[in-house]
Amino acid sequence: MEWLTAPFEVAFVQRALWAGILVSATCALAGTWVVLRGMAFLGDAMSHGLLPGVAVAALLGGNLLVGAVVSAAVMTAGVTALGRTPRLSQDTGIGLLFVGMLSLGVIIVSRSQSFAVDLTGFLFGDVLAVRESDLGLLAGALLLALLVSALGHRAFVALAFDERKARTLGLRPRVAHAVLLGLLALAIVASFHIVGTLLVLGLLIAPPAAALPWARGVRGVMVLAAALGTAATFGGLLLSWHLRTAAGATVSALAVGLFFLSHLASGLRHRRRAHRAAPSTAITPTTRPNEA
């Protein structure tokens, strides 16, 4: 069993594992609503929309996390404002913000002498470079995400399943949507320097989507998604150590692989249940008419 434990005897791999666990829990809280509301494109747009703020912070020698927070706030405000424009569909507005913010970020990064290195680090992250201070920030982000999820749970549920009913109940769906965008931005900002913006969707969407066929209720999806994300982190770090592959990409790829396995198993289970529930057709002999 040495091959199973050897990688996690190294300090930086231990930190990477703890970071992955914290990120998985945070992404489970936000990603569940992303999956339930069909907001995957929005998550992708917001993750890439962090690039301008991170690029500016890198060029000025500032804190990358602060730059990511500023960009996330701009994206959240932009999506909220464009969502209220009656002549513009939400997908169109999100797409325009996505392309605009990403293009602006690439333009800013291109001013750096290490353009390729900076852009690669932003897109793919470096989970093995996590420091102890990063773990503290991730723990704080998780606590904040738990608080927002607990306080807004009722409004989020109503918003996800029936927006009109949420308005009838006085739950203010527009405010709930804005808060939900903030929760999504929090998860992305907390995760981007671990697995990168290009791979953050692996932990944000794949574990909740994999948990959906097996869990009962929203809270069950969140708990199971966090467990699946943790399993993907552990397995991804283990595989990357022995196969010498990129750690963040391996974690995300394994999370997506768990999603496909989950839905394959769910489909097989559904077929077996349908086969058992099908009524058996008994062959009954036909009655011949009486001959005259």
N, C-alpha and C positions, 0 to 999 in steps of 0.2 A: 504493500500500500504506500510505499515511499513516493511513487510517482504522483499519488493523489495529494500528499501533504507537503512534499518538498517545495513547490513554488510558494506556498503560503508561510514558509519559515523566513522568507525575505521580507524586510521591513516595508519596502516600497510596494510590494505586491499586497501585503496586508492592508496598507492604506488604500490601495486601489479597490480592494474588496469592500472595505467599509464605505468608501465613496460610492461604489456601485449599489450597495444596499440602501444607502440614504437616497440616492438619485432614483432608484427603483420605487421606493415608497412615495417620494414626492410626485414622480411621473404617474404612479398608479392613481393618486388622488385627482390629478388634473386630466390624465389620459382617459379615465373612465367616462368623463363628460364629453370629451372629444369624440370618442367612439359612439356614445349614445346619441349625440346630436349631429353626427356626420360632419365633423369639423376638421377632418384630416388635412385638407388643403389649407385651411387657416393656420393650423399648427406648422405646416411646412413653410408657409409665407412668413409667419412670425419668427421662426427659427433663423431663416435667412435674413430677415429684416434687422437682425442684431449687428450685421457686418459694419455699417457705417459708424456706429458708436464705438465698437471695438477697434476699428481701424484708426479712428481719431485718437482714442486713448493710447493706442500703441505708438503712434507717431509722436504724440506729445509726452510720452513716457509716463502716462497716468495709469490708474487702476483700470484694468480691462473690465472688471465686474461693474464698475460705475458706468463705463461706456455702454455696456450691454443693457443696463437698467434704463439708461436714457433712451436708447433705441427702442427698447421694448415698450416704454411709455409712449413714444411717438407712434409706434405701430398700433398700440391699443387705442389711442385717441383717434388715429386715422380710420381704423376699421369701424369704430363706434360712430364716427361722424358720417362716413360714407354709407353705413347701414341705414341711416335715416334719410338718405336721398331717394325720393320715390322713383325717379327716372333712371336710376342706375342699380342694376342687380348687385347683390352682395358679392357674388363670385367675381364679377367684373372689377369691383372696387378693390377686392383683396388681391386679384391678379395684378392690377396696376401698381398697388403699393409694393407687392412682392418684387416685381421687375424693377421698379424705381429705386427701392431701398438697396436691393442687391447690386444694381448697376452703380449706384453712388458709392457703395462700399468698395467695389472692385476698383473704381476710379481712385478712391483715396488710398487704398492699399498699393496700387500701382506706383504711387509716389515713393514707396519704400524701396530701398536697394535690395532687400530680401523679399521681394514680392511673392515668389513661389513658396518660400518657407512660411511666411506669415499667413498666406491664404490657405495652405495645406493644414497648418495648425488650427486655424479657425474652423475649417470644414470637418476635420477628422478628430481633433482634440488629442489629448495624451493622458490617458487614465493612469499610466504608470508614473506620471510626474506630480501626482497629488501630494500636497503638503498637509501637515497637521492643522495649519490654520484654515485650509480649504475644508477640512472635515468639520470644523466649527461652523463655518458659513453654511455648509450643506445641512447640518443639524438644525441651525436656526431657520433655514428655508423650509425644512420639513415641519417644524413646529408651527410656523406661520401658515403653511398650507393646511395643516390639520385644523387650525383655528378657523380659517376661512371656510373650509369644507364643512365643519360642524355648524357654524353660524348660518351659512347659506344653503344648507342641505335641502330644506323644504322648498325654497325658491328655485334651486337648481333642478330638483325633481320635476316640479310643475313646469318649468321652462323647457325641459328636455322632452316631456311627453305631451303637453298641451299648453301652448303659450296663451291661448285665449282664456283658459281656465285660470291660469296664473294671474292674468289681468283682472279677472272677475273676483278672485280671492284677495285682491289688493297687494299682491306680492311684487309689483313693479318689475315686470320682466326686462325692461330696458336697463334698469339698474343692476338686476341680477346678471344680465348678459355682460355688462361692463365689468362686474366683479369676476365673472367667470373668465373673461379675457385676461384679467389681472392674474388670476390663478394659473392660467396657461402660461402667461409670460414669466411668472415666478418659476415654474418648473423648467422652462426652456433656459432661462438665465442661469439657474442653478446647475444645469446639466451641460451647457454648451462647452465649457472648458474641460469637461471630463470625457465626453465621447464626440464632441464637435457638433456643429449645427446640422451637418448633413446626416449624421447618424442618430441624433437625439430622438427622431421619430421612431426609431427601432424600439426604444424603451418607453416612449410616450404612447404609442398606439398598439404595438404587437402584444404586450402582456395583457392589457384590458380586453383586446379583441379575442385573445386566446382564452381568457377566463369567462367570457360572455356565455358560451354554451353550457357551462358547468355550474355557475354560481346562481344563487337565488337572491335577488335583490341587489340594489346598487352597492351597498356596503360589502356584500359578498364578493362582487366583482373587484372592488378595490383591494380587499385582503388577498384574494387569489392572484390578482395582477401583481401585487407587491412580491408575493412568494415566487411567481414565475420570473419576474425581473431579477430577483435575487439569484434564482437558479441559473438564469442566463449569464449573470455576472460571474458567478463561481465557475460555471462550465467554460465561459469564454476566456477567462483569465487562465484557466488550466490548459485549455487547448492552445492558446497563444504562446504559453510558456514552452510547451513541448514541441509545437509545430513551428515556432518562431515566426508567428504572424502578428499583424497589428492588433493590439489588445482591444481598442475601442471598436474597431470594425468586427472583430470576432464576437464580441459581446452582442452587438446589434444583430449580426447575422444569426447567432444562436437564438436570440429572442424571436426573430422572424421565423426561424425553423420551428420553434415551439408552437407558434401560431398555426402553421400548416399541419403539424402533428395533431394539435388539439382539434382542429376542424375536421381532419380525416377521421380521428377517433369518434368525434361527435356524429359524423355522417354514418359511420358503421353502426354506432349504437342506435341511431334513429332507424336504420334499415332493419336491424334485428327486432326492435320493438314493433315496427310496422308489420314485419313478417309474423310475429307471434300474435298480434292483434287481428290479423286477417282471418275471417271466418273460414273454417274448413268446409269445402263443398262436398257433401256426401252424395254418392251416386245412388239414386233411387230407381228401382226397376219401373219401366213404363207399364201401365195397365192396358192390356189389350181389350178392345171392345168386344162385347158378347156377339158371337156369331149367330146369325139367325138360323 
